[in-house]
Amino acid sequence: MAAQTKAERTAANRLAHFERRQAERAARGPRGLAESWIERARAIAAVREKNGDPEAWNDLARTISTWVSRYEA
């Protein structure tokens, strides 16, 4: 087995953490799953921002805005 880099270990740990939390939240139904995906989206946007890509936050904001517009009374 090849040795993992720090970045690979970090990515694997993040994915494992997300998968555990998603399984826990899935037990609560669609609301729990939505919370899990929102948490994941925020984490990804934060990492992208840290790596010099602030557009991820803009894209996430536009996506949420579109959803709100569709369902808002």
N, CA, C and O atoms as a Maestro MAE file, in Angstrom:
{
 s_m_m2io_version
 :::
 2.0.0
}

f_m_ct {
 s_m_title
 :::
 protein
 m_atom[292] {
  # First column is atom index #
  i_m_mmod_type
  r_m_x_coord
  r_m_y_coord
  r_m_z_coord
  i_m_residue_number
  s_m_chain_name
  s_m_pdb_residue_name
  s_m_pdb_atom_name
  i_m_atomic_number
  :::
  1 25 0.855 -1.189 0.000 1 A "MET " " N  " 7
  2 3 0.000 0.000 0.000 1 A "MET " " CA " 6
  3 2 0.892 1.240 0.000 1 A "MET " " C  " 6
  4 15 1.823 1.342 0.799 1 A "MET " " O  " 8
  5 25 0.605 2.171 -0.891 2 A "ALA " " N  " 7
  6 3 1.383 3.404 -0.976 2 A "ALA " " CA " 6
  7 2 1.061 4.315 0.201 2 A "ALA " " C  " 6
  8 15 -0.068 4.352 0.690 2 A "ALA " " O  " 8
  9 25 2.063 5.038 0.639 3 A "ALA " " N  " 7
  10 3 1.868 5.987 1.735 3 A "ALA " " CA " 6
  11 2 0.993 7.141 1.264 3 A "ALA " " C  " 6
  12 15 1.116 7.611 0.133 3 A "ALA " " O  " 8
  13 25 0.115 7.586 2.141 4 A "GLN " " N  " 7
  14 3 -0.762 8.710 1.815 4 A "GLN " " CA " 6
  15 2 -0.079 10.028 2.138 4 A "GLN " " C  " 6
  16 15 0.681 10.134 3.101 4 A "GLN " " O  " 8
  17 25 -0.362 11.022 1.321 5 A "THR " " N  " 7
  18 3 0.109 12.363 1.648 5 A "THR " " CA " 6
  19 2 -0.820 12.938 2.711 5 A "THR " " C  " 6
  20 15 -1.896 12.402 2.975 5 A "THR " " O  " 8
  21 25 -0.387 14.020 3.303 6 A "LYS " " N  " 7
  22 3 -1.233 14.689 4.305 6 A "LYS " " CA " 6
  23 2 -2.550 15.122 3.684 6 A "LYS " " C  " 6
  24 15 -3.603 14.977 4.306 6 A "LYS " " O  " 8
  25 25 -2.507 15.653 2.466 7 A "ALA " " N  " 7
  26 3 -3.729 16.095 1.785 7 A "ALA " " CA " 6
  27 2 -4.675 14.917 1.533 7 A "ALA " " C  " 6
  28 15 -5.889 15.054 1.683 7 A "ALA " " O  " 8
  29 25 -4.128 13.778 1.155 8 A "GLU " " N  " 7
  30 3 -4.966 12.591 0.924 8 A "GLU " " CA " 6
  31 2 -5.604 12.104 2.220 8 A "GLU " " C  " 6
  32 15 -6.776 11.728 2.239 8 A "GLU " " O  " 8
  33 25 -4.832 12.111 3.295 9 A "ARG " " N  " 7
  34 3 -5.396 11.706 4.600 9 A "ARG " " CA " 6
  35 2 -6.494 12.663 5.036 9 A "ARG " " C  " 6
  36 15 -7.545 12.242 5.519 9 A "ARG " " O  " 8
  37 25 -6.237 13.967 4.859 10 A "THR " " N  " 7
  38 3 -7.229 14.976 5.236 10 A "THR " " CA " 6
  39 2 -8.508 14.779 4.437 10 A "THR " " C  " 6
  40 15 -9.601 14.809 5.003 10 A "THR " " O  " 8
  41 25 -8.385 14.578 3.128 11 A "ALA " " N  " 7
  42 3 -9.559 14.369 2.279 11 A "ALA " " CA " 6
  43 2 -10.308 13.105 2.683 11 A "ALA " " C  " 6
  44 15 -11.538 13.104 2.734 11 A "ALA " " O  " 8
  45 25 -9.585 12.040 2.969 12 A "ALA " " N  " 7
  46 3 -10.220 10.787 3.378 12 A "ALA " " CA " 6
  47 2 -10.940 10.957 4.716 12 A "ALA " " C  " 6
  48 15 -12.047 10.450 4.896 12 A "ALA " " O  " 8
  49 25 -10.314 11.665 5.651 13 A "ASN " " N  " 7
  50 3 -10.942 11.903 6.956 13 A "ASN " " CA " 6
  51 2 -12.202 12.748 6.817 13 A "ASN " " C  " 6
  52 15 -13.212 12.470 7.463 13 A "ASN " " O  " 8
  53 25 -12.146 13.787 5.970 14 A "ARG " " N  " 7
  54 3 -13.325 14.633 5.750 14 A "ARG " " CA " 6
  55 2 -14.474 13.825 5.151 14 A "ARG " " C  " 6
  56 15 -15.625 13.960 5.568 14 A "ARG " " O  " 8
  57 25 -14.150 12.989 4.175 15 A "LEU " " N  " 7
  58 3 -15.178 12.174 3.540 15 A "LEU " " CA " 6
  59 2 -15.784 11.192 4.538 15 A "LEU " " C  " 6
  60 15 -17.003 11.025 4.578 15 A "LEU " " O  " 8
  61 25 -14.957 10.549 5.334 16 A "ALA " " N  " 7
  62 3 -15.465 9.610 6.336 16 A "ALA " " CA " 6
  63 2 -16.364 10.321 7.343 16 A "ALA " " C  " 6
  64 15 -17.414 9.803 7.723 16 A "ALA " " O  " 8
  65 25 -15.947 11.501 7.769 17 A "HIS " " N  " 7
  66 3 -16.752 12.283 8.721 17 A "HIS " " CA " 6
  67 2 -18.097 12.642 8.094 17 A "HIS " " C  " 6
  68 15 -19.145 12.480 8.719 17 A "HIS " " O  " 8
  69 25 -18.059 13.132 6.848 18 A "PHE " " N  " 7
  70 3 -19.297 13.487 6.155 18 A "PHE " " CA " 6
  71 2 -20.207 12.268 6.028 18 A "PHE " " C  " 6
  72 15 -21.407 12.369 6.285 18 A "PHE " " O  " 8
  73 25 -19.665 11.133 5.642 19 A "GLU " " N  " 7
  74 3 -20.483 9.929 5.451 19 A "GLU " " CA " 6
  75 2 -21.126 9.473 6.756 19 A "GLU " " C  " 6
  76 15 -22.279 9.043 6.762 19 A "GLU " " O  " 8
  77 25 -20.387 9.564 7.862 20 A "ARG " " N  " 7
  78 3 -20.971 9.206 9.168 20 A "ARG " " CA " 6
  79 2 -22.119 10.149 9.521 20 A "ARG " " C  " 6
  80 15 -23.197 9.707 9.920 20 A "ARG " " O  " 8
  81 25 -21.876 11.448 9.370 21 A "ARG " " N  " 7
  82 3 -22.918 12.436 9.707 21 A "ARG " " CA " 6
  83 2 -24.112 12.295 8.779 21 A "ARG " " C  " 6
  84 15 -25.255 12.439 9.214 21 A "ARG " " O  " 8
  85 25 -23.863 12.015 7.505 22 A "GLN " " N  " 7
  86 3 -24.965 11.865 6.573 22 A "GLN " " CA " 6
  87 2 -25.818 10.652 6.947 22 A "GLN " " C  " 6
  88 15 -27.045 10.720 6.875 22 A "GLN " " O  " 8
  89 25 -25.197 9.562 7.340 23 A "ALA " " N  " 7
  90 3 -25.952 8.375 7.748 23 A "ALA " " CA " 6
  91 2 -26.800 8.678 8.986 23 A "ALA " " C  " 6
  92 15 -27.957 8.264 9.064 23 A "ALA " " O  " 8
  93 25 -26.228 9.394 9.944 24 A "GLU " " N  " 7
  94 3 -26.981 9.766 11.147 24 A "GLU " " CA " 6
  95 2 -28.177 10.652 10.786 24 A "GLU " " C  " 6
  96 15 -29.284 10.458 11.289 24 A "GLU " " O  " 8
  97 25 -27.939 11.607 9.926 25 A "ARG " " N  " 7
  98 3 -29.010 12.534 9.554 25 A "ARG " " CA " 6
  99 2 -30.039 11.876 8.648 25 A "ARG " " C  " 6
  100 15 -31.217 12.230 8.696 25 A "ARG " " O  " 8
  101 25 -29.618 10.936 7.831 26 A "ALA " " N  " 7
  102 3 -30.563 10.241 6.947 26 A "ALA " " CA " 6
  103 2 -31.641 9.538 7.756 26 A "ALA " " C  " 6
  104 15 -32.778 9.398 7.305 26 A "ALA " " O  " 8
  105 25 -31.279 9.104 8.939 27 A "ALA " " N  " 7
  106 3 -32.254 8.442 9.815 27 A "ALA " " CA " 6
  107 2 -33.373 9.400 10.207 27 A "ALA " " C  " 6
  108 15 -34.446 8.961 10.619 27 A "ALA " " O  " 8
  109 25 -33.132 10.713 10.082 28 A "ARG " " N  " 7
  110 3 -34.147 11.714 10.410 28 A "ARG " " CA " 6
  111 2 -34.967 12.116 9.187 28 A "ARG " " C  " 6
  112 15 -35.854 12.965 9.273 28 A "ARG " " O  " 8
  113 25 -34.659 11.496 8.046 29 A "GLY " " N  " 7
  114 3 -35.450 11.757 6.851 29 A "GLY " " CA " 6
  115 2 -34.878 12.874 5.989 29 A "GLY " " C  " 6
  116 15 -33.723 13.266 6.155 29 A "GLY " " O  " 8
  117 25 -35.697 13.386 5.061 30 A "PRO " " N  " 7
  118 3 -35.229 14.394 4.115 30 A "PRO " " CA " 6
  119 2 -34.666 15.659 4.775 30 A "PRO " " C  " 6
  120 15 -33.713 16.249 4.268 30 A "PRO " " O  " 8
  121 25 -35.242 16.066 5.880 31 A "ARG " " N  " 7
  122 3 -34.721 17.256 6.564 31 A "ARG " " CA " 6
  123 2 -33.298 17.024 7.038 31 A "ARG " " C  " 6
  124 15 -32.447 17.902 6.896 31 A "ARG " " O  " 8
  125 25 -33.036 15.882 7.585 32 A "GLY " " N  " 7
  126 3 -31.683 15.551 8.031 32 A "GLY " " CA " 6
  127 2 -30.705 15.504 6.870 32 A "GLY " " C  " 6
  128 15 -29.578 15.985 6.985 32 A "GLY " " O  " 8
  129 25 -31.133 14.923 5.748 33 A "LEU " " N  " 7
  130 3 -30.270 14.868 4.576 33 A "LEU " " CA " 6
  131 2 -29.980 16.272 4.042 33 A "LEU " " C  " 6
  132 15 -28.851 16.566 3.649 33 A "LEU " " O  " 8
  133 25 -30.983 17.127 4.027 34 A "ALA " " N  " 7
  134 3 -30.776 18.507 3.563 34 A "ALA " " CA " 6
  135 2 -29.751 19.199 4.454 34 A "ALA " " C  " 6
  136 15 -28.870 19.896 3.950 34 A "ALA " " O  " 8
  137 25 -29.852 19.020 5.766 35 A "GLU " " N  " 7
  138 3 -28.875 19.615 6.678 35 A "GLU " " CA " 6
  139 2 -27.474 19.116 6.379 35 A "GLU " " C  " 6
  140 15 -26.512 19.884 6.419 35 A "GLU " " O  " 8
  141 25 -27.358 17.835 6.080 36 A "SER " " N  " 7
  142 3 -26.069 17.242 5.782 36 A "SER " " CA " 6
  143 2 -25.464 17.838 4.514 36 A "SER " " C  " 6
  144 15 -24.278 18.169 4.489 36 A "SER " " O  " 8
  145 25 -26.269 17.977 3.466 37 A "TRP " " N  " 7
  146 3 -25.763 18.532 2.213 37 A "TRP " " CA " 6
  147 2 -25.423 20.015 2.346 37 A "TRP " " C  " 6
  148 15 -24.460 20.486 1.741 37 A "TRP " " O  " 8
  149 25 -26.193 20.739 3.117 38 A "ILE " " N  " 7
  150 3 -25.885 22.160 3.340 38 A "ILE " " CA " 6
  151 2 -24.557 22.290 4.081 38 A "ILE " " C  " 6
  152 15 -23.727 23.131 3.735 38 A "ILE " " O  " 8
  153 25 -24.362 21.461 5.091 39 A "GLU " " N  " 7
  154 3 -23.098 21.482 5.840 39 A "GLU " " CA " 6
  155 2 -21.929 21.169 4.909 39 A "GLU " " C  " 6
  156 15 -20.887 21.821 4.972 39 A "GLU " " O  " 8
  157 25 -22.103 20.178 4.054 40 A "ARG " " N  " 7
  158 3 -21.038 19.791 3.114 40 A "ARG " " CA " 6
  159 2 -20.750 20.920 2.121 40 A "ARG " " C  " 6
  160 15 -19.591 21.213 1.829 40 A "ARG " " O  " 8
  161 25 -21.798 21.546 1.610 41 A "ALA " " N  " 7
  162 3 -21.622 22.645 0.657 41 A "ALA " " CA " 6
  163 2 -20.849 23.795 1.293 41 A "ALA " " C  " 6
  164 15 -19.958 24.368 0.666 41 A "ALA " " O  " 8
  165 25 -21.182 24.128 2.514 42 A "ARG " " N  " 7
  166 3 -20.469 25.212 3.209 42 A "ARG " " CA " 6
  167 2 -19.003 24.857 3.420 42 A "ARG " " C  " 6
  168 15 -18.129 25.711 3.271 42 A "ARG " " O  " 8
  169 25 -18.732 23.609 3.765 43 A "ALA " " N  " 7
  170 3 -17.349 23.179 3.977 43 A "ALA " " CA " 6
  171 2 -16.554 23.259 2.675 43 A "ALA " " C  " 6
  172 15 -15.409 23.712 2.668 43 A "ALA " " O  " 8
  173 25 -17.156 22.822 1.589 44 A "ILE " " N  " 7
  174 3 -16.471 22.875 0.294 44 A "ILE " " CA " 6
  175 2 -16.207 24.322 -0.106 44 A "ILE " " C  " 6
  176 15 -15.111 24.653 -0.560 44 A "ILE " " O  " 8
  177 25 -17.208 25.185 0.060 45 A "ALA " " N  " 7
  178 3 -17.033 26.598 -0.298 45 A "ALA " " CA " 6
  179 2 -15.913 27.234 0.533 45 A "ALA " " C  " 6
  180 15 -15.136 28.037 0.017 45 A "ALA " " O  " 8
  181 25 -15.832 26.879 1.800 46 A "ALA " " N  " 7
  182 3 -14.779 27.433 2.663 46 A "ALA " " CA " 6
  183 2 -13.399 26.985 2.202 46 A "ALA " " C  " 6
  184 15 -12.463 27.784 2.183 46 A "ALA " " O  " 8
  185 25 -13.264 25.718 1.830 47 A "VAL " " N  " 7
  186 3 -11.981 25.208 1.339 47 A "VAL " " CA " 6
  187 2 -11.612 25.884 0.026 47 A "VAL " " C  " 6
  188 15 -10.462 26.275 -0.173 47 A "VAL " " O  " 8
  189 25 -12.589 26.023 -0.872 48 A "ARG " " N  " 7
  190 3 -12.321 26.681 -2.161 48 A "ARG " " CA " 6
  191 2 -11.881 28.129 -1.940 48 A "ARG " " C  " 6
  192 15 -10.962 28.614 -2.599 48 A "ARG " " O  " 8
  193 25 -12.548 28.812 -1.005 49 A "GLU " " N  " 7
  194 3 -12.169 30.198 -0.702 49 A "GLU " " CA " 6
  195 2 -10.732 30.259 -0.182 49 A "GLU " " C  " 6
  196 15 -9.945 31.111 -0.595 49 A "GLU " " O  " 8
  197 25 -10.411 29.358 0.713 50 A "LYS " " N  " 7
  198 3 -9.064 29.307 1.285 50 A "LYS " " CA " 6
  199 2 -8.024 29.083 0.194 50 A "LYS " " C  " 6
  200 15 -6.899 29.573 0.289 50 A "LYS " " O  " 8
  201 25 -8.407 28.338 -0.844 51 A "ASN " " N  " 7
  202 3 -7.489 28.035 -1.945 51 A "ASN " " CA " 6
  203 2 -7.558 29.073 -3.065 51 A "ASN " " C  " 6
  204 15 -7.040 28.850 -4.159 51 A "ASN " " O  " 8
  205 25 -8.205 30.216 -2.784 52 A "GLY " " N  " 7
  206 3 -8.207 31.313 -3.739 52 A "GLY " " CA " 6
  207 2 -9.382 31.364 -4.691 52 A "GLY " " C  " 6
  208 15 -9.334 32.087 -5.686 52 A "GLY " " O  " 8
  209 25 -10.451 30.602 -4.408 53 A "ASP " " N  " 7
  210 3 -11.617 30.592 -5.301 53 A "ASP " " CA " 6
  211 2 -12.864 31.065 -4.554 53 A "ASP " " C  " 6
  212 15 -13.635 30.238 -4.065 53 A "ASP " " O  " 8
  213 25 -13.075 32.376 -4.457 54 A "PRO " " N  " 7
  214 3 -14.254 32.881 -3.757 54 A "PRO " " CA " 6
  215 2 -15.548 32.653 -4.539 54 A "PRO " " C  " 6
  216 15 -16.634 32.830 -3.987 54 A "PRO " " O  " 8
  217 25 -15.453 32.265 -5.805 55 A "GLU " " N  " 7
  218 3 -16.642 32.055 -6.635 55 A "GLU " " CA " 6
  219 2 -17.524 30.927 -6.099 55 A "GLU " " C  " 6
  220 15 -18.730 30.919 -6.348 55 A "GLU " " O  " 8
  221 25 -16.949 29.989 -5.376 56 A "ALA " " N  " 7
  222 3 -17.749 28.890 -4.830 56 A "ALA " " CA " 6
  223 2 -18.854 29.420 -3.914 56 A "ALA " " C  " 6
  224 15 -19.979 28.922 -3.947 56 A "ALA " " O  " 8
  225 25 -18.535 30.430 -3.095 57 A "TRP " " N  " 7
  226 3 -19.552 31.037 -2.227 57 A "TRP " " CA " 6
  227 2 -20.634 31.715 -3.059 57 A "TRP " " C  " 6
  228 15 -21.821 31.607 -2.752 57 A "TRP " " O  " 8
  229 25 -20.217 32.422 -4.124 58 A "ASN " " N  " 7
  230 3 -21.194 33.088 -4.984 58 A "ASN " " CA " 6
  231 2 -22.124 32.073 -5.639 58 A "ASN " " C  " 6
  232 15 -23.333 32.291 -5.716 58 A "ASN " " O  " 8
  233 25 -21.563 30.973 -6.105 59 A "ASP " " N  " 7
  234 3 -22.369 29.934 -6.737 59 A "ASP " " CA " 6
  235 2 -23.344 29.322 -5.737 59 A "ASP " " C  " 6
  236 15 -24.512 29.099 -6.057 59 A "ASP " " O  " 8
  237 25 -22.864 29.053 -4.527 60 A "LEU " " N  " 7
  238 3 -23.739 28.491 -3.499 60 A "LEU " " CA " 6
  239 2 -24.863 29.462 -3.165 60 A "LEU " " C  " 6
  240 15 -26.014 29.052 -3.022 60 A "LEU " " O  " 8
  241 25 -24.539 30.743 -3.041 61 A "ALA " " N  " 7
  242 3 -25.561 31.757 -2.740 61 A "ALA " " CA " 6
  243 2 -26.607 31.824 -3.853 61 A "ALA " " C  " 6
  244 15 -27.803 31.910 -3.575 61 A "ALA " " O  " 8
  245 25 -26.161 31.785 -5.113 62 A "ARG " " N  " 7
  246 3 -27.112 31.812 -6.234 62 A "ARG " " CA " 6
  247 2 -28.009 30.581 -6.223 62 A "ARG " " C  " 6
  248 15 -29.212 30.680 -6.466 62 A "ARG " " O  " 8
  249 25 -27.429 29.439 -5.944 63 A "THR " " N  " 7
  250 3 -28.201 28.189 -5.914 63 A "THR " " CA " 6
  251 2 -29.269 28.236 -4.833 63 A "THR " " C  " 6
  252 15 -30.418 27.868 -5.078 63 A "THR " " O  " 8
  253 25 -28.902 28.681 -3.650 64 A "ILE " " N  " 7
  254 3 -29.866 28.772 -2.548 64 A "ILE " " CA " 6
  255 2 -30.925 29.828 -2.859 64 A "ILE " " C  " 6
  256 15 -32.105 29.628 -2.573 64 A "ILE " " O  " 8
  257 25 -30.509 30.940 -3.438 65 A "SER " " N  " 7
  258 3 -31.459 31.991 -3.815 65 A "SER " " CA " 6
  259 2 -32.503 31.469 -4.805 65 A "SER " " C  " 6
  260 15 -33.691 31.766 -4.686 65 A "SER " " O  " 8
  261 25 -32.044 30.696 -5.770 66 A "THR " " N  " 7
  262 3 -32.969 30.114 -6.759 66 A "THR " " CA " 6
  263 2 -33.962 29.183 -6.067 66 A "THR " " C  " 6
  264 15 -35.157 29.219 -6.362 66 A "THR " " O  " 8
  265 25 -33.478 28.357 -5.159 67 A "TRP " " N  " 7
  266 3 -34.353 27.441 -4.445 67 A "TRP " " CA " 6
  267 2 -35.393 28.206 -3.623 67 A "TRP " " C  " 6
  268 15 -36.578 27.874 -3.642 67 A "TRP " " O  " 8
  269 25 -34.937 29.231 -2.904 68 A "VAL " " N  " 7
  270 3 -35.848 30.039 -2.085 68 A "VAL " " CA " 6
  271 2 -36.908 30.687 -2.965 68 A "VAL " " C  " 6
  272 15 -38.089 30.686 -2.617 68 A "VAL " " O  " 8
  273 25 -36.500 31.232 -4.089 69 A "SER " " N  " 7
  274 3 -37.458 31.867 -5.006 69 A "SER " " CA " 6
  275 2 -38.514 30.887 -5.501 69 A "SER " " C  " 6
  276 15 -39.674 31.253 -5.690 69 A "SER " " O  " 8
  277 25 -38.106 29.650 -5.707 70 A "ARG " " N  " 7
  278 3 -39.032 28.627 -6.199 70 A "ARG " " CA " 6
  279 2 -40.078 28.230 -5.138 70 A "ARG " " C  " 6
  280 15 -41.233 27.972 -5.477 70 A "ARG " " O  " 8
  281 25 -39.681 28.182 -3.877 71 A "TYR " " N  " 7
  282 3 -40.563 27.668 -2.834 71 A "TYR " " CA " 6
  283 2 -41.178 28.718 -1.930 71 A "TYR " " C  " 6
  284 15 -42.104 28.421 -1.175 71 A "TYR " " O  " 8
  285 25 -40.675 29.939 -1.995 72 A "GLU " " N  " 7
  286 3 -41.189 30.983 -1.124 72 A "GLU " " CA " 6
  287 2 -42.622 31.352 -1.538 72 A "GLU " " C  " 6
  288 15 -42.932 31.490 -2.722 72 A "GLU " " O  " 8
  289 25 -43.457 31.502 -0.551 73 A "ALA " " N  " 7
  290 3 -44.868 31.808 -0.832 73 A "ALA " " CA " 6
  291 2 -45.050 33.223 -1.322 73 A "ALA " " C  " 6
  292 15 -46.174 33.639 -1.603 73 A "ALA " " O  " 8
  :::
 }
 m_bond[291] {
  # First column is bond index #
  i_m_from
  i_m_to
  i_m_order
  :::
  1 1 2 1
  2 2 3 1
  3 3 4 2
  4 3 5 1
  5 5 6 1
  6 6 7 1
  7 7 8 2
  8 7 9 1
  9 9 10 1
  10 10 11 1
  11 11 12 2
  12 11 13 1
  13 13 14 1
  14 14 15 1
  15 15 16 2
  16 15 17 1
  17 17 18 1
  18 18 19 1
  19 19 20 2
  20 19 21 1
  21 21 22 1
  22 22 23 1
  23 23 24 2
  24 23 25 1
  25 25 26 1
  26 26 27 1
  27 27 28 2
  28 27 29 1
  29 29 30 1
  30 30 31 1
  31 31 32 2
  32 31 33 1
  33 33 34 1
  34 34 35 1
  35 35 36 2
  36 35 37 1
  37 37 38 1
  38 38 39 1
  39 39 40 2
  40 39 41 1
  41 41 42 1
  42 42 43 1
  43 43 44 2
  44 43 45 1
  45 45 46 1
  46 46 47 1
  47 47 48 2
  48 47 49 1
  49 49 50 1
  50 50 51 1
  51 51 52 2
  52 51 53 1
  53 53 54 1
  54 54 55 1
  55 55 56 2
  56 55 57 1
  57 57 58 1
  58 58 59 1
  59 59 60 2
  60 59 61 1
  61 61 62 1
  62 62 63 1
  63 63 64 2
  64 63 65 1
  65 65 66 1
  66 66 67 1
  67 67 68 2
  68 67 69 1
  69 69 70 1
  70 70 71 1
  71 71 72 2
  72 71 73 1
  73 73 74 1
  74 74 75 1
  75 75 76 2
  76 75 77 1
  77 77 78 1
  78 78 79 1
  79 79 80 2
  80 79 81 1
  81 81 82 1
  82 82 83 1
  83 83 84 2
  84 83 85 1
  85 85 86 1
  86 86 87 1
  87 87 88 2
  88 87 89 1
  89 89 90 1
  90 90 91 1
  91 91 92 2
  92 91 93 1
  93 93 94 1
  94 94 95 1
  95 95 96 2
  96 95 97 1
  97 97 98 1
  98 98 99 1
  99 99 100 2
  100 99 101 1
  101 101 102 1
  102 102 103 1
  103 103 104 2
  104 103 105 1
  105 105 106 1
  106 106 107 1
  107 107 108 2
  108 107 109 1
  109 109 110 1
  110 110 111 1
  111 111 112 2
  112 111 113 1
  113 113 114 1
  114 114 115 1
  115 115 116 2
  116 115 117 1
  117 117 118 1
  118 118 119 1
  119 119 120 2
  120 119 121 1
  121 121 122 1
  122 122 123 1
  123 123 124 2
  124 123 125 1
  125 125 126 1
  126 126 127 1
  127 127 128 2
  128 127 129 1
  129 129 130 1
  130 130 131 1
  131 131 132 2
  132 131 133 1
  133 133 134 1
  134 134 135 1
  135 135 136 2
  136 135 137 1
  137 137 138 1
  138 138 139 1
  139 139 140 2
  140 139 141 1
  141 141 142 1
  142 142 143 1
  143 143 144 2
  144 143 145 1
  145 145 146 1
  146 146 147 1
  147 147 148 2
  148 147 149 1
  149 149 150 1
  150 150 151 1
  151 151 152 2
  152 151 153 1
  153 153 154 1
  154 154 155 1
  155 155 156 2
  156 155 157 1
  157 157 158 1
  158 158 159 1
  159 159 160 2
  160 159 161 1
  161 161 162 1
  162 162 163 1
  163 163 164 2
  164 163 165 1
  165 165 166 1
  166 166 167 1
  167 167 168 2
  168 167 169 1
  169 169 170 1
  170 170 171 1
  171 171 172 2
  172 171 173 1
  173 173 174 1
  174 174 175 1
  175 175 176 2
  176 175 177 1
  177 177 178 1
  178 178 179 1
  179 179 180 2
  180 179 181 1
  181 181 182 1
  182 182 183 1
  183 183 184 2
  184 183 185 1
  185 185 186 1
  186 186 187 1
  187 187 188 2
  188 187 189 1
  189 189 190 1
  190 190 191 1
  191 191 192 2
  192 191 193 1
  193 193 194 1
  194 194 195 1
  195 195 196 2
  196 195 197 1
  197 197 198 1
  198 198 199 1
  199 199 200 2
  200 199 201 1
  201 201 202 1
  202 202 203 1
  203 203 204 2
  204 203 205 1
  205 205 206 1
  206 206 207 1
  207 207 208 2
  208 207 209 1
  209 209 210 1
  210 210 211 1
  211 211 212 2
  212 211 213 1
  213 213 214 1
  214 214 215 1
  215 215 216 2
  216 215 217 1
  217 217 218 1
  218 218 219 1
  219 219 220 2
  220 219 221 1
  221 221 222 1
  222 222 223 1
  223 223 224 2
  224 223 225 1
  225 225 226 1
  226 226 227 1
  227 227 228 2
  228 227 229 1
  229 229 230 1
  230 230 231 1
  231 231 232 2
  232 231 233 1
  233 233 234 1
  234 234 235 1
  235 235 236 2
  236 235 237 1
  237 237 238 1
  238 238 239 1
  239 239 240 2
  240 239 241 1
  241 241 242 1
  242 242 243 1
  243 243 244 2
  244 243 245 1
  245 245 246 1
  246 246 247 1
  247 247 248 2
  248 247 249 1
  249 249 250 1
  250 250 251 1
  251 251 252 2
  252 251 253 1
  253 253 254 1
  254 254 255 1
  255 255 256 2
  256 255 257 1
  257 257 258 1
  258 258 259 1
  259 259 260 2
  260 259 261 1
  261 261 262 1
  262 262 263 1
  263 263 264 2
  264 263 265 1
  265 265 266 1
  266 266 267 1
  267 267 268 2
  268 267 269 1
  269 269 270 1
  270 270 271 1
  271 271 272 2
  272 271 273 1
  273 273 274 1
  274 274 275 1
  275 275 276 2
  276 275 277 1
  277 277 278 1
  278 278 279 1
  279 279 280 2
  280 279 281 1
  281 281 282 1
  282 282 283 1
  283 283 284 2
  284 283 285 1
  285 285 286 1
  286 286 287 1
  287 287 288 2
  288 287 289 1
  289 289 290 1
  290 290 291 1
  291 291 292 2
  :::
 }
}
